[in-house]
Every structure is written in C-alpha cells, then in structure tokens.
C-alpha cells in the first residue's frame, strides 16, 4: 500500500507508538523491518520464563491483514521448524 502512495498512520519510537496526537506505551514495539525470527527470539524467552513461574503472559499482535501475526504466533505452523508459542 505504501508503494501505491498510502501514508503511514502509526509512527513507532520504542517503547511507544503514536497515532495522531495519541501516544501508547508498550514493553516492545517492532517496525515493519523486523524479521519473524528476530521478533520471536526477542519476545518469547522472557514470556515463557514468566509463564512457567506462574505469571500470566500476553502477546498483543497488531498489524495489517497478511502481515504475519498468525504465523508469528505459530498457530499456522505447517512443520516443526515453524512452531511458535501456541
């Protein structure tokens, strides 16, 4: 869409994102250039450790349709190498 002239509406400067005049703070914010493997390796170890210790663990995946959210979470894995957290 951007290549067709569309503008980015979300600007990220970790650990926050802004949409217009509203700003949101997160533990992690990743931009469009992050690879699936880098994202998974960054977020999964601390979440899994906390989960095993009895804490709730939540990942909120937000993004454009077809951007890889479901794939990254692992629910669309077709092989053991694609396995994710779920």
Secondary structure, 3 states (H helix, E strand, C coil): CHHHCCCCCCEEECCEEEECCEEEECCCCCCCCCCHHHHHHHHHHHHHHHHHCCCCCCCCCCCCCCCCHHHHHCCCCCCHHHCCCC
